Amino acid sequence: EDAGDYKCVATNDAGVVERSLTLTLQSPPVITVEPVETVVEAGATAMLNCQANGEPPPTIKWSRQGHPVVSDERVTVLSNGSLRIIAAQKEDTSEYECVARNLMGSVLVRVPLTVQGGPSCAKGSIIGNINDIEFGIAFLNATVTDSSDSETRVIQAKITNVPQSLGPAMRKLVSILSPVYWTTAKEIGEAMNGFTLTDAVFKRETQVEFATGEILRMTHIARGLDSDGALLLDVVVSGHVLQLQSVADVNVKDYTEDYIQTGPGQLYAHSTRLFSIDGVSVPYTWNHTITYDYTKGKMPFLVETLHASSITTEYNPLEETVAFKVHASIAKGSNNPDVCVFVFLSADIDECETRDTCQHECRNTLGSYQCTCPSGYRL
């Protein structure tokens, strides 16, 4: 309490002189608001509060297991010293350190943050027929991990019980995993993956068309997560794919998928891709329609773009298994002039309001109209 402003005044018969000064007592930092252990759901905002006093006023910095926290679109150290993490992800789970420092010293306090939810592995069954071959029930198992650079998520999947007559051809069907890598893709900035947006409960209709004329349709039903955090997925496939020899070298190129919000609880996604067979490139296109509970809300952007890269695929004829590996991330998409976005309006124009639309009776329909005749007559 001795700190403050002082004034020295000297007087005599000849006059008065005075000087002012400020007395400052320096002190090491003291944490006044300690962060508390925090548990949040994946996709929520986590706030770790930390404030300190001292003289000079201390600066507050955050670290994670000894490494400085780097601010980006999701992670920010606020002016009051708090650490804010937007759209928290499972990999944000860690122990964080708040460090207050000034010229007199420093003080540190640790706090754990736990982010719950989000699939760590995609259990499923696949039934149907490809190239008129019924393959009974195939089983899908996948694991999800962070890449070494933390810029993507790595999805490794294996489909078992795939007959040798289909195995070689299925090596190029990486999009049979599209619900898995969309649900678990690394979220860049404020973009939402399938889990954050839908809680992993959705229906996805997919159609793939090959340049050689084959068409394959898939229906994916995602039923949320089980108690172990595994995505529950059922897949039905039907149609044809380009047949391949087992000795053919298949290379799936990197690709992107644009996800467009077409309405509440509705998404449309599409992609044009290439794979090569013994060095010869073959184009093919994918179209997806996704429906989910509209009360879950919408994507933060009209368009989000999923990036799939470093794709490897292999068929083991002895085990009758197809193995896939793909790196996936999702980010804000661009308004591509080549993309047509369909907006469904609730209002309909009544063409019958114009007298000369029809010579006799006019019936308005959604988006069109019909001309009709009185009873006993025809157009």
C-alpha positions in Angstrom: 0.0 0.0 0.0 3.0 2.3 0.1 3.0 2.4 -3.7 1.6 5.6 -5.2 2.2 9.2 -6.1 4.3 11.4 -3.8 5.0 15.2 -3.7 7.9 16.9 -2.0 7.3 20.6 -1.2 10.0 23.0 0.0 9.1 26.6 1.2 10.9 29.6 2.6 10.4 33.3 2.6 11.6 33.6 -1.0 9.1 31.1 -2.4 7.9 27.5 -2.9 9.3 24.6 -5.0 7.9 21.1 -5.4 8.6 17.9 -7.2 6.4 14.9 -7.8 7.3 11.2 -8.1 5.7 7.8 -8.3 6.8 4.9 -6.1 6.3 1.5 -7.7 6.9 -1.7 -5.8 7.7 -4.5 -8.2 6.4 -7.9 -7.5 6.4 -11.3 -9.2 3.2 -12.6 -10.9 0.4 -14.1 -8.9 -2.4 -16.1 -10.6 -5.7 -14.5 -9.6 -8.0 -16.6 -11.8 -6.9 -20.2 -12.3 -8.1 -22.3 -15.2 -10.2 -25.3 -14.2 -10.4 -28.8 -15.6 -12.7 -28.6 -18.6 -14.7 -31.3 -20.5 -16.5 -30.3 -23.8 -18.1 -32.1 -26.6 -16.4 -32.3 -30.0 -17.4 -29.2 -32.0 -18.1 -27.0 -29.0 -16.0 -24.0 -27.9 -13.6 -24.5 -25.0 -12.6 -21.6 -22.8 -9.7 -21.9 -20.4 -9.6 -18.7 -18.2 -6.3 -17.5 -16.7 -5.6 -14.1 -15.2 -2.6 -12.8 -13.1 -1.5 -9.7 -11.2 2.0 -8.4 -10.7 4.3 -5.3 -11.2 5.1 -4.8 -14.0 1.8 -6.3 -15.2 2.6 -9.8 -16.3 2.1 -11.2 -19.8 0.3 -14.5 -20.1 1.2 -17.2 -22.6 -0.1 -20.7 -23.1 1.7 -23.9 -23.8 0.7 -27.5 -24.4 2.9 -30.2 -22.9 5.8 -27.8 -23.0 5.3 -26.5 -26.5 3.9 -23.0 -27.2 0.3 -22.8 -28.3 0.2 -21.2 -31.8 -2.8 -19.1 -32.6 -4.8 -19.8 -35.7 -8.4 -19.7 -36.9 -9.6 -22.0 -34.2 -7.2 -21.3 -31.3 -6.8 -17.8 -29.9 -5.3 -16.3 -26.7 -7.6 -13.4 -25.8 -6.6 -10.0 -24.5 -7.6 -11.0 -20.9 -5.3 -14.0 -21.0 -7.9 -16.7 -21.6 -7.4 -19.5 -24.2 -10.3 -20.0 -26.6 -10.6 -23.1 -28.8 -13.4 -23.0 -31.4 -14.8 -26.2 -32.8 -12.9 -28.4 -30.4 -11.6 -31.6 -31.7 -10.5 -34.9 -30.1 -6.9 -34.2 -30.7 -7.2 -31.0 -28.7 -7.4 -33.2 -25.6 -4.3 -32.5 -23.6 -2.8 -30.8 -20.5 -2.3 -27.1 -21.0 -0.1 -24.7 -19.1 -0.8 -21.0 -18.4 2.4 -19.1 -17.8 2.4 -15.6 -16.3 5.7 -13.7 -16.5 7.2 -10.3 -15.7 10.7 -8.9 -14.8 10.4 -10.3 -11.3 9.7 -13.9 -12.2 7.1 -16.3 -13.5 4.3 -18.6 -12.3 2.8 -21.6 -14.0 -0.5 -23.5 -13.6 -1.6 -26.6 -15.4 -5.1 -27.6 -16.5 -6.4 -30.7 -18.4 -8.8 -30.3 -21.3 -10.9 -33.2 -22.5 -12.8 -33.2 -25.8 -15.4 -36.0 -25.9 -17.0 -37.5 -28.9 -16.0 -38.1 -32.5 -15.4 -41.5 -34.1 -12.0 -43.1 -33.7 -12.9 -46.2 -35.7 -15.9 -46.7 -38.9 -17.7 -50.8 -38.0 -19.9 -51.7 -40.9 -21.4 -54.2 -43.2 -21.6 -54.1 -47.0 -24.2 -56.1 -49.0 -25.4 -56.1 -52.5 -24.1 -57.0 -55.9 -21.4 -55.7 -58.2 -21.2 -56.8 -61.9 -24.1 -59.1 -61.2 -22.1 -60.9 -58.5 -23.7 -61.2 -55.1 -21.0 -61.1 -52.5 -23.0 -61.8 -49.3 -22.0 -59.7 -46.4 -18.6 -58.0 -46.4 -17.4 -56.4 -43.2 -15.8 -53.0 -42.9 -13.4 -52.0 -40.2 -11.5 -48.7 -40.1 -9.2 -46.8 -37.7 -8.7 -43.0 -37.6 -5.5 -41.3 -36.5 -3.9 -37.9 -36.9 -1.2 -37.5 -39.5 2.3 -36.7 -38.4 2.0 -33.1 -39.5 -1.6 -32.8 -37.9 -2.9 -31.3 -41.2 -5.0 -34.3 -42.1 -6.6 -37.3 -40.6 -5.5 -40.8 -41.7 -8.2 -43.3 -42.4 -7.1 -46.9 -42.7 -9.9 -49.4 -43.6 -10.2 -53.0 -44.5 -13.1 -54.7 -46.1 -13.2 -58.5 -45.5 -15.1 -61.3 -47.3 -14.6 -59.8 -50.8 -14.5 -62.6 -53.4 -11.6 -62.8 -55.8 -13.9 -62.2 -58.7 -14.6 -58.7 -57.3 -11.5 -57.8 -55.3 -9.3 -56.4 -58.1 -12.2 -54.2 -59.3 -13.0 -52.8 -55.8 -9.5 -51.4 -55.4 -10.6 -48.2 -57.1 -13.8 -47.8 -55.0 -12.3 -45.7 -52.3 -15.6 -43.7 -52.1 -17.2 -46.7 -50.6 -15.5 -45.1 -47.5 -16.8 -41.6 -48.3 -19.1 -41.5 -45.1 -16.1 -42.6 -43.0 -13.6 -40.0 -44.2 -16.3 -37.2 -44.4 -17.3 -38.0 -40.8 -13.7 -37.9 -39.5 -11.9 -35.5 -41.8 -9.6 -33.0 -40.2 -11.5 -29.7 -39.8 -9.7 -26.7 -41.0 -10.8 -23.3 -39.6 -14.5 -23.3 -38.8 -15.4 -26.0 -41.4 -17.5 -28.9 -40.0 -17.0 -32.6 -40.8 -19.8 -35.1 -40.9 -19.6 -35.8 -37.2 -19.7 -32.2 -36.1 -22.6 -31.5 -38.4 -24.8 -34.6 -38.0 -23.6 -36.5 -34.9 -22.9 -39.3 -37.3 -26.5 -40.0 -38.0 -27.4 -39.6 -41.7 -28.3 -41.2 -45.0 -26.2 -40.9 -48.0 -27.1 -41.9 -51.6 -24.2 -42.2 -54.0 -23.9 -42.8 -57.7 -20.6 -43.3 -59.6 -20.3 -43.2 -63.3 -17.3 -44.4 -65.2 -16.2 -43.0 -68.6 -16.6 -46.5 -69.9 -20.4 -46.5 -69.2 -20.6 -48.5 -65.9 -22.9 -47.1 -63.2 -22.7 -48.1 -59.5 -25.2 -47.0 -56.8 -24.6 -47.0 -53.1 -26.7 -46.3 -50.0 -24.9 -45.5 -46.8 -26.8 -45.5 -43.5 -24.8 -44.0 -40.6 -26.3 -44.9 -37.2 -24.1 -42.9 -34.8 -21.3 -44.2 -32.5 -21.2 -47.2 -30.3 -19.9 -47.3 -26.8 -16.4 -47.6 -28.1 -16.6 -44.5 -30.3 -16.9 -46.5 -33.5 -19.0 -45.3 -36.4 -21.8 -47.7 -37.1 -22.4 -47.9 -40.9 -24.5 -50.1 -43.2 -23.8 -50.0 -47.0 -25.9 -51.4 -49.9 -24.3 -51.4 -53.3 -25.7 -52.3 -56.7 -24.5 -51.9 -60.2 -21.4 -52.3 -62.3 -17.8 -51.2 -62.3 -14.9 -51.5 -64.8 -13.5 -55.0 -64.4 -9.8 -55.2 -63.7 -7.2 -57.9 -63.8 -5.6 -58.8 -60.5 -2.2 -58.0 -61.9 -3.2 -54.5 -63.1 -1.5 -51.6 -61.3 -4.2 -49.3 -59.9 -3.4 -45.8 -58.7 -6.1 -43.5 -57.3 -5.3 -39.8 -57.8 -5.8 -37.1 -55.1 -9.2 -35.6 -55.4 -11.6 -33.1 -53.8 -15.3 -33.3 -53.0 -17.5 -30.2 -52.8 -20.3 -30.3 -50.2 -23.2 -27.9 -50.8 -26.0 -27.0 -48.4 -29.1 -27.3 -50.5 -31.6 -26.9 -47.7 -32.2 -27.7 -44.0 -30.8 -31.2 -43.3 -29.8 -31.6 -47.0 -26.4 -31.7 -48.7 -25.3 -32.4 -52.3 -21.8 -33.4 -52.9 -20.0 -34.2 -56.2 -16.5 -35.0 -57.4 -14.7 -35.7 -60.7 -11.7 -38.0 -60.3 -9.1 -40.0 -62.0 -7.6 -43.4 -61.4 -4.9 -45.0 -63.6 -4.7 -48.6 -64.7 -1.1 -49.5 -65.7 -0.5 -45.8 -66.3 -3.6 -45.1 -68.4 -5.9 -42.6 -66.7 -9.6 -43.3 -66.5 -12.0 -40.5 -65.4 -15.1 -41.1 -63.3 -17.6 -38.9 -61.4 -19.3 -39.3 -58.0 -22.6 -37.6 -56.9 -23.8 -37.8 -53.3 -27.1 -36.7 -51.7 -27.0 -36.5 -47.9 -30.0 -36.1 -45.6 -29.8 -35.7 -41.8 -31.8 -34.2 -38.9 -32.4 -30.6 -39.9 -32.5 -29.5 -36.2 -28.7 -30.2 -36.2 -28.3 -27.0 -38.2 -26.3 -26.1 -41.3 -22.7 -26.0 -42.4 -21.0 -22.7 -41.5 -20.4 -22.1 -45.2 -22.5 -22.7 -48.3 -19.8 -24.9 -49.8 -17.2 -27.0 -48.0 -14.4 -28.8 -49.8 -13.0 -32.2 -48.7 -9.5 -33.0 -49.7 -8.5 -36.7 -50.1 -4.8 -37.4 -50.7 -2.1 -40.0 -50.4 -4.5 -42.8 -51.4 -3.3 -46.4 -51.4 -5.4 -49.5 -52.1 -4.6 -53.2 -52.2 -6.4 -56.5 -52.6 -5.2 -59.6 -50.8 -6.6 -62.6 -52.7 -5.5 -65.1 -50.0 -7.4 -63.2 -47.2 -10.0 -61.9 -49.6 -9.6 -58.4 -48.2 -9.4 -54.9 -49.7 -7.3 -52.4 -47.8 -7.6 -48.6 -48.2 -5.6 -45.7 -46.8 -6.5 -42.1 -47.3 -5.6 -38.7 -45.8 -8.6 -36.4 -45.4 -9.3 -32.8 -44.4 -12.2 -30.4 -44.9 -12.2 -26.7 -45.3 -14.3 -23.7 -46.5 -15.0 -24.2 -50.2 -14.8 -21.5 -52.9 -17.7 -20.3 -55.0 -16.6 -22.2 -58.1 -18.3 -20.7 -61.2 -18.5 -24.3 -62.6 -20.7 -25.4 -59.7 -24.5 -24.9 -60.1 -26.2 -24.6 -56.7 -29.9 -25.4 -56.8 -32.0 -23.4 -54.4 -35.5 -24.7 -53.7 -38.1 -21.9 -53.1 -41.3 -22.4 -51.3 -43.2 -19.9 -53.5 -44.6 -20.9 -56.9 -45.6 -18.7 -59.7 -49.2 -19.1 -60.8 -49.0 -19.1 -64.6 -52.8 -19.3 -64.8 -53.1 -15.7 -63.6 -52.3 -14.7 -67.2 -55.5 -14.9 -69.2 -53.9 -16.1 -72.5 -52.0 -19.0 -70.9 -54.6 -21.5 -72.0 -57.6 -21.1 -74.4 -59.9 -23.0 -71.9 -59.1 -24.2 -68.4 -55.7 -23.8 -66.7 -54.5 -25.7 -63.7 -51.4 -24.5 -61.9 -48.8 -27.0 -60.8 -45.5 -26.7 -58.8 -43.1 -25.0 -61.2 -45.5 -25.4 -64.2 -49.1 -25.5 -65.4 -51.5 -27.7 -67.4 -54.1 -26.7 -70.0 -57.3 -28.7 -69.9 -60.6 -28.9 -71.7 -64.2 -28.9 -70.5 -65.8 -32.3 -70.0 -66.4 -33.9 -73.4 -63.7 -32.1 -75.2 -60.0 -32.7 -75.8 -57.0 -30.5 -76.7 
